[in-house]
Amino acid sequence: MRLSAQDRTALFIDGANLYAATRSLGFDIDYRRLLDYFGARTNLIRAYYYSALLET
């Protein structure tokens, strides 16, 4: 994927899925670095992190 500074970008992160994937692969995500990466390479306008809540 090629990124351009003119690209308007929004990140939509599926928290549960990303957590499960990184846990099974044995590493963690540094979300600040992830935002900085996209912010430095694109016109990052929004970042969303979605996670489900368990009802009790």
BAFI-934575 format. One record per residue: residue number from 1; chain; x, y negated, z negated of N, C-alpha, C in turn. Coordinates in nm, 2 decimals, padded with zeros to 4 digits. Atoms other than C-alpha are relative to their C-alpha. Layout:
BEGIN
+-----+------+--------+--------+--------+--------+--------+--------+--------+--------+--------+
: pos : unit :    n.X :    n.Y :    n.Z :   ca.X :   ca.Y :   ca.Z :    c.X :    c.Y :    c.Z :
+-----+------+--------+--------+--------+--------+--------+--------+--------+--------+--------+
: NUM :    A :      X :      Y :      Z :      X :      Y :      Z :      X :      Y :      Z :
...
+-----+------+--------+--------+--------+--------+--------+--------+--------+--------+--------+
//
This chain:
BEGIN
+-----+------+--------+--------+--------+--------+--------+--------+--------+--------+--------+
: pos : unit :    n.X :    n.Y :    n.Z :   ca.X :   ca.Y :   ca.Z :    c.X :    c.Y :    c.Z :
+-----+------+--------+--------+--------+--------+--------+--------+--------+--------+--------+
:   1 :    A :  00.08 :  00.12 :  00.00 :  00.00 :  00.00 :  00.00 :  00.09 : -00.12 :  00.00 :
:   2 :    A : -00.08 :  00.13 : -00.01 :  00.14 : -00.34 :  00.10 : -00.08 : -00.11 : -00.07 :
:   3 :    A :  00.07 :  00.11 :  00.07 :  00.06 : -00.63 : -00.13 :  00.06 : -00.13 :  00.05 :
:   4 :    A : -00.04 :  00.13 : -00.05 :  00.07 : -00.99 : -00.03 : -00.04 : -00.10 : -00.11 :
:   5 :    A :  00.03 :  00.11 :  00.10 :  00.07 : -01.31 : -00.25 : -00.13 : -00.06 :  00.03 :
:   6 :    A :  00.13 :  00.06 : -00.04 : -00.24 : -01.42 : -00.05 : -00.11 :  00.09 : -00.03 :
:   7 :    A :  00.11 : -00.09 :  00.03 : -00.44 : -01.11 : -00.14 : -00.06 : -00.03 : -00.13 :
:   8 :    A :  00.08 :  00.02 :  00.13 : -00.71 : -01.18 : -00.40 : -00.02 :  00.14 : -00.05 :
:   9 :    A :  00.00 : -00.14 :  00.06 : -00.70 : -00.88 : -00.63 : -00.07 :  00.00 : -00.13 :
:  10 :    A :  00.06 : -00.02 :  00.13 : -00.91 : -00.75 : -00.91 :  00.03 :  00.15 : -00.03 :
:  11 :    A : -00.03 : -00.14 :  00.04 : -00.81 : -00.44 : -01.11 : -00.12 :  00.05 : -00.08 :
:  12 :    A :  00.11 : -00.07 :  00.08 : -01.08 : -00.20 : -01.24 :  00.06 :  00.13 : -00.05 :
:  13 :    A : -00.07 : -00.12 :  00.06 : -00.93 :  00.05 : -01.48 : -00.10 :  00.09 : -00.07 :
:  14 :    A :  00.09 : -00.10 :  00.07 : -01.12 :  00.36 : -01.58 :  00.09 :  00.05 : -00.12 :
:  15 :    A : -00.08 : -00.02 :  00.12 : -00.98 :  00.38 : -01.93 :  00.01 :  00.15 : -00.04 :
:  16 :    A :  00.00 : -00.14 :  00.04 : -01.08 :  00.74 : -02.02 :  00.07 :  00.08 :  00.10 :
:  17 :    A : -00.07 : -00.08 : -00.10 : -00.96 :  00.88 : -01.69 :  00.15 : -00.03 :  00.00 :
:  18 :    A : -00.14 :  00.04 :  00.00 : -00.63 :  00.69 : -01.70 :  00.07 :  00.06 : -00.12 :
:  19 :    A : -00.06 : -00.05 :  00.13 : -00.57 :  00.79 : -02.06 :  00.02 :  00.15 :  00.01 :
:  20 :    A : -00.01 : -00.15 : -00.01 : -00.64 :  01.16 : -01.99 :  00.12 :  00.04 :  00.10 :
:  21 :    A : -00.10 : -00.03 : -00.10 : -00.41 :  01.15 : -01.68 :  00.14 : -00.02 : -00.06 :
:  22 :    A : -00.13 :  00.03 :  00.06 : -00.12 :  00.98 : -01.86 :  00.04 :  00.09 : -00.11 :
:  23 :    A : -00.02 : -00.09 :  00.11 : -00.16 :  01.20 : -02.16 :  00.05 :  00.14 :  00.05 :
:  24 :    A : -00.04 : -00.13 : -00.05 : -00.14 :  01.52 : -01.95 :  00.13 :  00.00 :  00.07 :
:  25 :    A : -00.13 :  00.02 : -00.07 :  00.16 :  01.38 : -01.76 :  00.11 : -00.03 : -00.10 :
:  26 :    A : -00.10 :  00.02 :  00.11 :  00.34 :  01.29 : -02.09 :  00.06 : -00.14 :  00.00 :
:  27 :    A : -00.06 :  00.14 :  00.01 :  00.38 :  00.91 : -02.06 : -00.12 : -00.10 : -00.03 :
:  28 :    A :  00.10 :  00.10 :  00.04 :  00.20 :  00.59 : -02.16 :  00.01 : -00.11 :  00.11 :
:  29 :    A :  00.01 :  00.11 : -00.08 :  00.09 :  00.29 : -01.96 :  00.02 : -00.13 : -00.08 :
:  30 :    A : -00.02 :  00.13 :  00.06 :  00.22 : -00.06 : -02.05 : -00.09 : -00.09 :  00.08 :
:  31 :    A :  00.10 :  00.07 : -00.08 : -00.09 : -00.26 : -01.95 :  00.05 : -00.15 :  00.03 :
:  32 :    A : -00.06 :  00.14 : -00.02 :  00.10 : -00.60 : -01.99 :  00.09 :  00.01 :  00.13 :
:  33 :    A : -00.09 : -00.01 : -00.12 :  00.36 : -00.48 : -01.73 : -00.08 :  00.03 :  00.12 :
:  34 :    A :  00.09 : -00.02 : -00.12 :  00.08 : -00.35 : -01.50 : -00.06 : -00.13 :  00.05 :
:  35 :    A :  00.06 :  00.13 : -00.04 : -00.09 : -00.69 : -01.51 :  00.11 : -00.09 :  00.06 :
:  36 :    A : -00.11 :  00.09 : -00.05 :  00.25 : -00.87 : -01.46 :  00.04 :  00.05 :  00.14 :
:  37 :    A : -00.04 : -00.05 : -00.13 :  00.33 : -00.64 : -01.16 : -00.10 : -00.05 :  00.11 :
:  38 :    A :  00.10 :  00.04 : -00.10 :  00.00 : -00.72 : -00.98 :  00.00 : -00.15 :  00.01 :
:  39 :    A :  00.00 :  00.15 :  00.00 :  00.01 : -01.09 : -01.09 :  00.12 : -00.06 :  00.08 :
:  40 :    A : -00.12 :  00.05 : -00.07 :  00.36 : -01.13 : -00.94 : -00.01 :  00.02 :  00.15 :
:  41 :    A :  00.00 : -00.04 : -00.14 :  00.27 : -00.97 : -00.61 : -00.13 : -00.04 :  00.07 :
:  42 :    A :  00.13 :  00.03 : -00.06 : -00.09 : -01.08 : -00.55 : -00.06 : -00.12 : -00.07 :
:  43 :    A :  00.08 :  00.11 :  00.06 : -00.34 : -01.35 : -00.64 : -00.10 :  00.08 : -00.10 :
:  44 :    A :  00.08 : -00.08 :  00.09 : -00.47 : -01.15 : -00.94 : -00.11 : -00.09 : -00.07 :
:  45 :    A :  00.11 :  00.09 :  00.05 : -00.81 : -01.30 : -01.03 : -00.07 :  00.06 : -00.12 :
:  46 :    A :  00.07 : -00.07 :  00.12 : -00.95 : -01.04 : -01.28 :  00.06 :  00.13 : -00.02 :
:  47 :    A : -00.04 : -00.13 :  00.04 : -00.86 : -00.73 : -01.46 : -00.10 :  00.05 : -00.10 :
:  48 :    A :  00.10 : -00.06 :  00.09 : -01.12 : -00.50 : -01.62 :  00.04 :  00.13 : -00.04 :
:  49 :    A : -00.03 : -00.14 :  00.06 : -01.07 : -00.20 : -01.85 : -00.14 :  00.05 : -00.05 :
:  50 :    A :  00.12 : -00.06 :  00.04 : -01.37 :  00.02 : -01.88 :  00.02 :  00.13 : -00.08 :
:  51 :    A : -00.01 : -00.12 :  00.08 : -01.42 :  00.28 : -02.15 : -00.14 :  00.03 : -00.06 :
:  52 :    A :  00.13 : -00.05 :  00.05 : -01.72 :  00.48 : -02.28 :  00.00 : -00.01 : -00.15 :
:  53 :    A :  00.02 : -00.01 :  00.14 : -01.85 :  00.46 : -02.63 : -00.08 :  00.12 : -00.03 :
:  54 :    A :  00.07 : -00.12 :  00.04 : -01.96 :  00.77 : -02.81 : -00.11 : -00.04 : -00.10 :
:  55 :    A :  00.11 :  00.02 :  00.09 : -02.30 :  00.76 : -02.97 :  00.01 :  00.10 : -00.11 :
:  56 :    A :  00.00 : -00.10 :  00.12 : -02.32 :  00.92 : -03.32 : -00.14 :  00.00 : -00.06 :
+-----+------+--------+--------+--------+--------+--------+--------+--------+--------+--------+
//
